[in-house]
Amino acid sequence: MKLIAIVAVLIALTACSKGQAVDCSPIDPHLVVCPNPKAPHVPDLTSGKVVVVLTIRLDGSVSDAKILSSSGNSAWEEPILSAVQRWRYEQSDHVVSKTVPFDMQYGK
């Protein structure tokens, strides 16, 4: 049985543009490595909301990441997918599925 957890993520553009890793515990207590998405380089970048579904392997790596929904600027989708594919969770004795919403706030 897959465990589905909804985790809220709010990442400001300043942290995104630097590509800095953040304290992962507010996102998920089992998440140990969580590089931020880098802001896309597009004219007239606006805020966007993206919901991603992740499949996490036994070793804690992300084996699959898919966009479940997206609104606002679609330019956020690829940087978010690229970032979450580098996320690492604690090891587990079963494969886990998680739903992670991102609320990318431009200029706030």
A tleap script that builds the chain and sets N, CA, C and O, in Angstrom:
source leaprc.protein.ff14SB
mol = sequence {
  NMET LYS LEU ILE ALA ILE VAL ALA VAL LEU
  ILE ALA LEU THR ALA CYS SER LYS GLY GLN
  ALA VAL ASP CYS SER PRO ILE ASP PRO HIE
  LEU VAL VAL CYS PRO ASN PRO LYS ALA PRO
  HIE VAL PRO ASP LEU THR SER GLY LYS VAL
  VAL VAL VAL LEU THR ILE ARG LEU ASP GLY
  SER VAL SER ASP ALA LYS ILE LEU SER SER
  SER GLY ASN SER ALA TRP GLU GLU PRO ILE
  LEU SER ALA VAL GLN ARG TRP ARG TYR GLU
  GLN SER ASP HIE VAL VAL SER LYS THR VAL
  PRO PHE ASP MET GLN TYR GLY CLYS
}
set mol.1.N position { 0.846 -1.174 0.000 }
set mol.1.CA position { 0.000 0.000 0.000 }
set mol.1.C position { 0.887 1.231 0.000 }
set mol.1.O position { 1.864 1.315 0.744 }
set mol.2.N position { 0.534 2.169 -0.834 }
set mol.2.CA position { 1.322 3.390 -0.927 }
set mol.2.C position { 0.826 4.407 0.078 }
set mol.2.O position { -0.377 4.599 0.257 }
set mol.3.N position { 1.761 5.043 0.718 }
set mol.3.CA position { 1.438 6.097 1.658 }
set mol.3.C position { 1.432 7.415 0.905 }
set mol.3.O position { 2.416 7.760 0.251 }
set mol.4.N position { 0.345 8.147 0.987 }
set mol.4.CA position { 0.256 9.427 0.306 }
set mol.4.C position { 0.226 10.516 1.357 }
set mol.4.O position { -0.667 10.550 2.203 }
set mol.5.N position { 1.190 11.393 1.302 }
set mol.5.CA position { 1.267 12.505 2.241 }
set mol.5.C position { 1.228 13.807 1.463 }
set mol.5.O position { 1.867 13.940 0.420 }
set mol.6.N position { 0.494 14.737 1.967 }
set mol.6.CA position { 0.448 16.048 1.332 }
set mol.6.C position { 1.294 16.985 2.169 }
set mol.6.O position { 1.070 17.148 3.368 }
set mol.7.N position { 2.260 17.591 1.524 }
set mol.7.CA position { 3.213 18.439 2.201 }
set mol.7.C position { 3.197 19.803 1.520 }
set mol.7.O position { 3.333 19.887 0.300 }
set mol.8.N position { 3.033 20.858 2.288 }
set mol.8.CA position { 3.023 22.202 1.710 }
set mol.8.C position { 4.450 22.727 1.616 }
set mol.8.O position { 5.242 22.591 2.548 }
set mol.9.N position { 4.759 23.326 0.478 }
set mol.9.CA position { 6.084 23.874 0.254 }
set mol.9.C position { 5.932 25.294 -0.271 }
set mol.9.O position { 5.259 25.526 -1.276 }
set mol.10.N position { 6.560 26.238 0.415 }
set mol.10.CA position { 6.564 27.623 -0.045 }
set mol.10.C position { 8.013 28.039 -0.184 }
set mol.10.O position { 8.744 28.104 0.804 }
set mol.11.N position { 8.435 28.324 -1.424 }
set mol.11.CA position { 9.826 28.654 -1.672 }
set mol.11.C position { 9.899 30.016 -2.345 }
set mol.11.O position { 9.293 30.213 -3.399 }
set mol.12.N position { 10.620 30.951 -1.765 }
set mol.12.CA position { 10.756 32.296 -2.322 }
set mol.12.C position { 11.748 32.292 -3.466 }
set mol.12.O position { 12.629 31.435 -3.526 }
set mol.13.N position { 11.609 33.249 -4.377 }
set mol.13.CA position { 12.478 33.330 -5.544 }
set mol.13.C position { 13.935 33.531 -5.157 }
set mol.13.O position { 14.818 33.011 -5.839 }
set mol.14.N position { 14.210 34.253 -4.106 }
set mol.14.CA position { 15.595 34.495 -3.723 }
set mol.14.C position { 16.310 33.193 -3.400 }
set mol.14.O position { 17.463 33.017 -3.795 }
set mol.15.N position { 15.671 32.291 -2.704 }
set mol.15.CA position { 16.288 30.996 -2.397 }
set mol.15.C position { 16.396 30.152 -3.653 }
set mol.15.O position { 17.380 29.437 -3.842 }
set mol.16.N position { 15.376 30.233 -4.526 }
set mol.16.CA position { 15.391 29.448 -5.756 }
set mol.16.C position { 16.535 29.856 -6.658 }
set mol.16.O position { 17.233 29.004 -7.208 }
set mol.17.N position { 16.733 31.157 -6.813 }
set mol.17.CA position { 17.734 31.633 -7.746 }
set mol.17.C position { 19.143 31.263 -7.310 }
set mol.17.O position { 20.038 31.162 -8.150 }
set mol.18.N position { 19.356 31.060 -6.031 }
set mol.18.CA position { 20.668 30.681 -5.533 }
set mol.18.C position { 20.870 29.172 -5.561 }
set mol.18.O position { 21.998 28.704 -5.406 }
set mol.19.N position { 19.802 28.399 -5.755 }
set mol.19.CA position { 19.897 26.946 -5.782 }
set mol.19.C position { 20.324 26.359 -4.453 }
set mol.19.O position { 20.935 25.291 -4.417 }
set mol.20.N position { 20.016 27.033 -3.368 }
set mol.20.CA position { 20.450 26.602 -2.049 }
set mol.20.C position { 19.591 25.452 -1.527 }
set mol.20.O position { 18.396 25.363 -1.809 }
set mol.21.N position { 20.233 24.584 -0.762 }
set mol.21.CA position { 19.479 23.562 -0.057 }
set mol.21.C position { 18.867 24.219 1.178 }
set mol.21.O position { 19.436 25.155 1.739 }
set mol.22.N position { 17.743 23.738 1.582 }
set mol.22.CA position { 17.057 24.294 2.747 }
set mol.22.C position { 16.894 23.216 3.804 }
set mol.22.O position { 17.128 22.035 3.545 }
set mol.23.N position { 16.492 23.633 4.994 }
set mol.23.CA position { 16.156 22.678 6.040 }
set mol.23.C position { 14.950 21.894 5.541 }
set mol.23.O position { 13.890 22.474 5.308 }
set mol.24.N position { 15.096 20.611 5.377 }
set mol.24.CA position { 14.057 19.778 4.775 }
set mol.24.C position { 12.923 19.415 5.722 }
set mol.24.O position { 11.843 19.036 5.268 }
set mol.25.N position { 13.144 19.523 7.026 }
set mol.25.CA position { 12.145 19.056 7.983 }
set mol.25.C position { 10.791 19.756 7.870 }
set mol.25.O position { 9.776 19.098 8.100 }
set mol.26.N position { 10.705 21.067 7.527 }
set mol.26.CA position { 9.366 21.647 7.359 }
set mol.26.C position { 8.602 21.067 6.158 }
set mol.26.O position { 7.372 21.069 6.134 }
set mol.27.N position { 9.346 20.577 5.173 }
set mol.27.CA position { 8.710 19.983 3.996 }
set mol.27.C position { 8.214 18.584 4.333 }
set mol.27.O position { 7.066 18.232 4.061 }
set mol.28.N position { 9.107 17.789 4.934 }
set mol.28.CA position { 8.788 16.408 5.304 }
set mol.28.C position { 9.858 15.938 6.284 }
set mol.28.O position { 11.045 16.062 5.981 }
set mol.29.N position { 9.486 15.403 7.446 }
set mol.29.CA position { 10.492 14.975 8.420 }
set mol.29.C position { 11.372 13.828 7.928 }
set mol.29.O position { 12.435 13.591 8.501 }
set mol.30.N position { 10.962 13.114 6.888 }
set mol.30.CA position { 11.739 12.002 6.355 }
set mol.30.C position { 12.638 12.420 5.194 }
set mol.30.O position { 13.402 11.607 4.674 }
set mol.31.N position { 12.550 13.658 4.798 }
set mol.31.CA position { 13.336 14.196 3.692 }
set mol.31.C position { 14.675 14.691 4.237 }
set mol.31.O position { 14.706 15.507 5.158 }
set mol.32.N position { 15.788 14.198 3.669 }
set mol.32.CA position { 17.106 14.568 4.190 }
set mol.32.C position { 17.901 15.475 3.247 }
set mol.32.O position { 18.758 16.227 3.711 }
set mol.33.N position { 17.643 15.426 1.957 }
set mol.33.CA position { 18.287 16.299 0.977 }
set mol.33.C position { 17.192 16.865 0.092 }
set mol.33.O position { 16.411 16.118 -0.496 }
set mol.34.N position { 17.136 18.208 -0.002 }
set mol.34.CA position { 16.029 18.812 -0.762 }
set mol.34.C position { 16.465 20.105 -1.451 }
set mol.34.O position { 16.059 21.191 -1.039 }
set mol.35.N position { 17.293 19.997 -2.502 }
set mol.35.CA position { 17.681 21.213 -3.199 }
set mol.35.C position { 16.443 21.924 -3.766 }
set mol.35.O position { 15.499 21.292 -4.240 }
set mol.36.N position { 16.485 23.252 -3.699 }
set mol.36.CA position { 15.382 24.062 -4.217 }
set mol.36.C position { 15.388 24.096 -5.736 }
set mol.36.O position { 16.441 23.970 -6.360 }
set mol.37.N position { 14.230 24.263 -6.323 }
set mol.37.CA position { 14.185 24.522 -7.767 }
set mol.37.C position { 14.836 25.867 -8.064 }
set mol.37.O position { 14.724 26.804 -7.272 }
set mol.38.N position { 15.508 25.961 -9.190 }
set mol.38.CA position { 16.078 27.228 -9.625 }
set mol.38.C position { 15.024 27.955 -10.456 }
set mol.38.O position { 14.338 27.348 -11.278 }
set mol.39.N position { 14.908 29.242 -10.233 }
set mol.39.CA position { 13.927 30.033 -10.971 }
set mol.39.C position { 14.234 29.966 -12.468 }
set mol.39.O position { 15.386 30.125 -12.870 }
set mol.40.N position { 13.229 29.736 -13.281 }
set mol.40.CA position { 13.448 29.694 -14.733 }
set mol.40.C position { 13.792 31.087 -15.263 }
set mol.40.O position { 13.339 32.099 -14.728 }
set mol.41.N position { 14.586 31.119 -16.306 }
set mol.41.CA position { 14.959 32.382 -16.940 }
set mol.41.C position { 14.012 32.639 -18.104 }
set mol.41.O position { 14.311 32.317 -19.254 }
set mol.42.N position { 12.868 33.224 -17.783 }
set mol.42.CA position { 11.880 33.550 -18.814 }
set mol.42.C position { 11.419 34.991 -18.604 }
set mol.42.O position { 11.343 35.471 -17.473 }
set mol.43.N position { 11.113 35.671 -19.705 }
set mol.43.CA position { 10.590 37.037 -19.560 }
set mol.43.C position { 9.238 37.006 -18.852 }
set mol.43.O position { 8.467 36.058 -19.006 }
set mol.44.N position { 8.967 38.023 -18.096 }
set mol.44.CA position { 7.676 38.165 -17.427 }
set mol.44.C position { 7.332 36.971 -16.537 }
set mol.44.O position { 6.189 36.513 -16.526 }
set mol.45.N position { 8.313 36.469 -15.795 }
set mol.45.CA position { 8.071 35.343 -14.892 }
set mol.45.C position { 7.049 35.736 -13.830 }
set mol.45.O position { 7.156 36.795 -13.211 }
set mol.46.N position { 6.078 34.887 -13.633 }
set mol.46.CA position { 5.049 35.115 -12.622 }
set mol.46.C position { 5.048 33.947 -11.645 }
set mol.46.O position { 5.746 32.955 -11.849 }
set mol.47.N position { 4.272 34.072 -10.602 }
set mol.47.CA position { 4.134 33.002 -9.622 }
set mol.47.C position { 3.475 31.787 -10.271 }
set mol.47.O position { 2.860 31.892 -11.332 }
set mol.48.N position { 3.611 30.659 -9.632 }
set mol.48.CA position { 2.988 29.455 -10.139 }
set mol.48.C position { 2.801 28.423 -9.046 }
set mol.48.O position { 3.527 28.412 -8.052 }
set mol.49.N position { 1.824 27.560 -9.240 }
set mol.49.CA position { 1.575 26.450 -8.315 }
set mol.49.C position { 1.697 25.159 -9.106 }
set mol.49.O position { 1.109 25.007 -10.177 }
set mol.50.N position { 2.475 24.231 -8.553 }
set mol.50.CA position { 2.705 22.946 -9.205 }
set mol.50.C position { 2.565 21.858 -8.147 }
set mol.50.O position { 3.141 21.964 -7.064 }
set mol.51.N position { 1.806 20.822 -8.454 }
set mol.51.CA position { 1.671 19.674 -7.554 }
set mol.51.C position { 2.354 18.489 -8.236 }
set mol.51.O position { 2.048 18.148 -9.378 }
set mol.52.N position { 3.285 17.873 -7.507 }
set mol.52.CA position { 4.083 16.773 -8.030 }
set mol.52.C position { 3.797 15.511 -7.228 }
set mol.52.O position { 3.639 15.563 -6.008 }
set mol.53.N position { 3.731 14.382 -7.917 }
set mol.53.CA position { 3.608 13.083 -7.257 }
set mol.53.C position { 4.956 12.387 -7.391 }
set mol.53.O position { 5.484 12.240 -8.493 }
set mol.54.N position { 5.510 11.960 -6.251 }
set mol.54.CA position { 6.815 11.308 -6.214 }
set mol.54.C position { 6.677 9.840 -5.827 }
set mol.54.O position { 5.826 9.481 -5.014 }
set mol.55.N position { 7.513 9.004 -6.410 }
set mol.55.CA position { 7.659 7.628 -5.951 }
set mol.55.C position { 9.060 7.525 -5.369 }
set mol.55.O position { 10.046 7.872 -6.019 }
set mol.56.N position { 9.132 7.040 -4.132 }
set mol.56.CA position { 10.403 6.992 -3.416 }
set mol.56.C position { 10.826 5.537 -3.225 }
set mol.56.O position { 10.081 4.723 -2.680 }
set mol.57.N position { 12.028 5.234 -3.682 }
set mol.57.CA position { 12.581 3.879 -3.587 }
set mol.57.C position { 12.946 3.533 -2.143 }
set mol.57.O position { 12.924 4.388 -1.257 }
set mol.58.N position { 13.276 2.276 -1.932 }
set mol.58.CA position { 13.687 1.802 -0.608 }
set mol.58.C position { 14.921 2.537 -0.091 }
set mol.58.O position { 15.053 2.762 1.112 }
set mol.59.N position { 15.829 2.913 -1.002 }
set mol.59.CA position { 17.050 3.605 -0.587 }
set mol.59.C position { 16.843 5.099 -0.344 }
set mol.59.O position { 17.785 5.794 0.037 }
set mol.60.N position { 15.637 5.599 -0.556 }
set mol.60.CA position { 15.316 7.000 -0.308 }
set mol.60.C position { 15.405 7.899 -1.525 }
set mol.60.O position { 15.049 9.075 -1.448 }
set mol.61.N position { 15.873 7.370 -2.647 }
set mol.61.CA position { 15.948 8.174 -3.863 }
set mol.61.C position { 14.574 8.244 -4.540 }
set mol.61.O position { 13.721 7.378 -4.342 }
set mol.62.N position { 14.386 9.281 -5.332 }
set mol.62.CA position { 13.126 9.463 -6.059 }
set mol.62.C position { 13.234 8.722 -7.379 }
set mol.62.O position { 14.104 9.023 -8.196 }
set mol.63.N position { 12.348 7.749 -7.590 }
set mol.63.CA position { 12.394 6.968 -8.823 }
set mol.63.C position { 11.502 7.540 -9.905 }
set mol.63.O position { 11.706 7.272 -11.089 }
set mol.64.N position { 10.525 8.320 -9.512 }
set mol.64.CA position { 9.594 8.865 -10.487 }
set mol.64.C position { 9.016 10.154 -9.919 }
set mol.64.O position { 8.698 10.234 -8.733 }
set mol.65.N position { 8.885 11.145 -10.763 }
set mol.65.CA position { 8.262 12.412 -10.377 }
set mol.65.C position { 7.412 12.873 -11.550 }
set mol.65.O position { 7.901 12.997 -12.672 }
set mol.66.N position { 6.146 13.122 -11.285 }
set mol.66.CA position { 5.214 13.541 -12.334 }
set mol.66.C position { 4.414 14.749 -11.867 }
set mol.66.O position { 4.086 14.882 -10.688 }
set mol.67.N position { 4.110 15.622 -12.814 }
set mol.67.CA position { 3.249 16.771 -12.539 }
set mol.67.C position { 1.815 16.267 -12.431 }
set mol.67.O position { 1.296 15.661 -13.368 }
set mol.68.N position { 1.185 16.511 -11.312 }
set mol.68.CA position { -0.219 16.155 -11.122 }
set mol.68.C position { -1.105 17.307 -11.583 }
set mol.68.O position { -2.130 17.092 -12.229 }
set mol.69.N position { -0.699 18.541 -11.243 }
set mol.69.CA position { -1.434 19.723 -11.703 }
set mol.69.C position { -0.497 20.920 -11.687 }
set mol.69.O position { 0.529 20.925 -11.007 }
set mol.70.N position { -0.881 21.936 -12.456 }
set mol.70.CA position { -0.060 23.130 -12.545 }
set mol.70.C position { -0.962 24.311 -12.875 }
set mol.70.O position { -1.889 24.194 -13.676 }
set mol.71.N position { -0.678 25.452 -12.248 }
set mol.71.CA position { -1.400 26.678 -12.575 }
set mol.71.C position { -0.425 27.841 -12.461 }
set mol.71.O position { 0.621 27.723 -11.823 }
set mol.72.N position { -0.764 28.935 -13.064 }
set mol.72.CA position { 0.164 30.062 -13.085 }
set mol.72.C position { 1.154 29.858 -14.203 }
set mol.72.O position { 0.786 29.377 -15.275 }
set mol.73.N position { 2.392 30.211 -13.979 }
set mol.73.CA position { 3.416 30.128 -15.009 }
set mol.73.C position { 3.951 28.701 -15.130 }
set mol.73.O position { 4.531 28.172 -14.183 }
set mol.74.N position { 3.758 28.085 -16.288 }
set mol.74.CA position { 4.185 26.698 -16.499 }
set mol.74.C position { 5.703 26.559 -16.567 }
set mol.74.O position { 6.218 25.441 -16.546 }
set mol.75.N position { 6.429 27.675 -16.648 }
set mol.75.CA position { 7.891 27.626 -16.686 }
set mol.75.C position { 8.473 27.040 -15.404 }
set mol.75.O position { 9.633 26.628 -15.392 }
set mol.76.N position { 7.697 26.996 -14.333 }
set mol.76.CA position { 8.169 26.413 -13.071 }
set mol.76.C position { 8.223 24.883 -13.119 }
set mol.76.O position { 8.949 24.281 -12.328 }
set mol.77.N position { 7.485 24.244 -14.013 }
set mol.77.CA position { 7.368 22.785 -14.002 }
set mol.77.C position { 8.705 22.070 -14.136 }
set mol.77.O position { 9.020 21.202 -13.324 }
set mol.78.N position { 9.491 22.417 -15.142 }
set mol.78.CA position { 10.757 21.716 -15.367 }
set mol.78.C position { 11.748 21.929 -14.222 }
set mol.78.O position { 12.360 20.954 -13.786 }
set mol.79.N position { 11.942 23.150 -13.712 }
set mol.79.CA position { 12.864 23.301 -12.573 }
set mol.79.C position { 12.410 22.531 -11.330 }
set mol.79.O position { 13.242 22.005 -10.590 }
set mol.80.N position { 11.108 22.464 -11.102 }
set mol.80.CA position { 10.611 21.712 -9.947 }
set mol.80.C position { 10.869 20.220 -10.133 }
set mol.80.O position { 11.357 19.560 -9.215 }
set mol.81.N position { 10.549 19.683 -11.305 }
set mol.81.CA position { 10.807 18.258 -11.560 }
set mol.81.C position { 12.296 17.939 -11.429 }
set mol.81.O position { 12.669 16.920 -10.848 }
set mol.82.N position { 13.129 18.803 -11.965 }
set mol.82.CA position { 14.577 18.598 -11.887 }
set mol.82.C position { 15.057 18.581 -10.434 }
set mol.82.O position { 15.895 17.758 -10.065 }
set mol.83.N position { 14.528 19.481 -9.620 }
set mol.83.CA position { 14.934 19.542 -8.209 }
set mol.83.C position { 14.469 18.314 -7.433 }
set mol.83.O position { 15.263 17.711 -6.711 }
set mol.84.N position { 13.196 17.931 -7.566 }
set mol.84.CA position { 12.690 16.814 -6.757 }
set mol.84.C position { 13.309 15.478 -7.156 }
set mol.84.O position { 13.347 14.551 -6.347 }
set mol.85.N position { 13.787 15.369 -8.374 }
set mol.85.CA position { 14.466 14.134 -8.770 }
set mol.85.C position { 15.809 13.983 -8.055 }
set mol.85.O position { 16.376 12.891 -8.028 }
set mol.86.N position { 16.318 15.074 -7.476 }
set mol.86.CA position { 17.560 15.021 -6.693 }
set mol.86.C position { 17.286 14.915 -5.198 }
set mol.86.O position { 18.225 14.795 -4.411 }
set mol.87.N position { 16.042 14.957 -4.797 }
set mol.87.CA position { 15.705 14.829 -3.379 }
set mol.87.C position { 16.066 13.433 -2.888 }
set mol.87.O position { 16.052 12.467 -3.650 }
set mol.88.N position { 16.391 13.346 -1.590 }
set mol.88.CA position { 16.675 12.063 -0.953 }
set mol.88.C position { 15.939 11.991 0.374 }
set mol.88.O position { 15.984 12.914 1.187 }
set mol.89.N position { 15.267 10.881 0.568 }
set mol.89.CA position { 14.535 10.609 1.801 }
set mol.89.C position { 15.289 9.592 2.627 }
set mol.89.O position { 16.234 8.972 2.140 }
set mol.90.N position { 14.886 9.414 3.864 }
set mol.90.CA position { 15.433 8.346 4.698 }
set mol.90.C position { 15.116 7.002 4.049 }
set mol.90.O position { 14.114 6.870 3.348 }
set mol.91.N position { 15.961 6.017 4.281 }
set mol.91.CA position { 15.690 4.678 3.772 }
set mol.91.C position { 14.420 4.140 4.407 }
set mol.91.O position { 14.062 4.515 5.523 }
set mol.92.N position { 13.745 3.258 3.685 }
set mol.92.CA position { 12.483 2.706 4.165 }
set mol.92.C position { 12.413 1.229 3.800 }
set mol.92.O position { 13.187 0.751 2.971 }
set mol.93.N position { 11.493 0.519 4.414 }
set mol.93.CA position { 11.308 -0.889 4.074 }
set mol.93.C position { 10.200 -1.092 3.044 }
set mol.93.O position { 9.820 -2.225 2.750 }
set mol.94.N position { 9.679 0.019 2.493 }
set mol.94.CA position { 8.665 -0.079 1.450 }
set mol.94.C position { 8.717 1.150 0.541 }
set mol.94.O position { 9.152 2.227 0.949 }
set mol.95.N position { 8.267 0.965 -0.687 }
set mol.95.CA position { 8.182 2.058 -1.654 }
set mol.95.C position { 7.065 2.990 -1.211 }
set mol.95.O position { 6.005 2.540 -0.777 }
set mol.96.N position { 7.307 4.287 -1.321 }
set mol.96.CA position { 6.349 5.284 -0.844 }
set mol.96.C position { 6.000 6.249 -1.972 }
set mol.96.O position { 6.856 6.616 -2.777 }
set mol.97.N position { 4.751 6.648 -2.020 }
set mol.97.CA position { 4.299 7.678 -2.951 }
set mol.97.C position { 3.894 8.900 -2.139 }
set mol.97.O position { 3.196 8.779 -1.132 }
set mol.98.N position { 4.333 10.077 -2.578 }
set mol.98.CA position { 4.002 11.314 -1.875 }
set mol.98.C position { 3.518 12.350 -2.881 }
set mol.98.O position { 3.990 12.405 -4.017 }
set mol.99.N position { 2.580 13.158 -2.445 }
set mol.99.CA position { 2.103 14.283 -3.234 }
set mol.99.C position { 2.646 15.550 -2.589 }
set mol.99.O position { 2.433 15.799 -1.403 }
set mol.100.N position { 3.360 16.358 -3.397 }
set mol.100.CA position { 4.015 17.546 -2.866 }
set mol.100.C position { 3.575 18.778 -3.656 }
set mol.100.O position { 3.884 18.895 -4.842 }
set mol.101.N position { 2.851 19.703 -3.005 }
set mol.101.CA position { 2.470 20.947 -3.692 }
set mol.101.C position { 3.546 22.018 -3.509 }
set mol.101.O position { 4.072 22.199 -2.411 }
set mol.102.N position { 3.861 22.715 -4.578 }
set mol.102.CA position { 4.796 23.844 -4.564 }
set mol.102.C position { 4.020 25.113 -4.864 }
set mol.102.O position { 3.209 25.150 -5.790 }
set mol.103.N position { 4.267 26.148 -4.084 }
set mol.103.CA position { 3.672 27.460 -4.318 }
set mol.103.C position { 4.830 28.421 -4.546 }
set mol.103.O position { 5.398 28.953 -3.592 }
set mol.104.N position { 5.180 28.645 -5.805 }
set mol.104.CA position { 6.327 29.473 -6.145 }
set mol.104.C position { 5.871 30.931 -6.211 }
set mol.104.O position { 5.083 31.307 -7.078 }
set mol.105.N position { 6.372 31.735 -5.293 }
set mol.105.CA position { 5.985 33.146 -5.203 }
set mol.105.C position { 7.083 33.992 -5.823 }
set mol.105.O position { 8.191 34.054 -5.290 }
set mol.106.N position { 6.799 34.630 -6.915 }
set mol.106.CA position { 7.775 35.465 -7.598 }
set mol.106.C position { 7.823 36.848 -6.974 }
set mol.106.O position { 6.810 37.540 -6.873 }
set mol.107.N position { 9.024 37.239 -6.555 }
set mol.107.CA position { 9.233 38.588 -6.054 }
set mol.107.C position { 8.667 38.883 -4.695 }
set mol.107.O position { 8.496 40.051 -4.347 }
set mol.108.N position { 8.366 37.851 -3.898 }
set mol.108.CA position { 7.824 38.080 -2.548 }
set mol.108.C position { 8.818 37.669 -1.512 }
set mol.108.O position { 8.547 37.785 -0.317 }
savepdb mol mol.pdb
quit
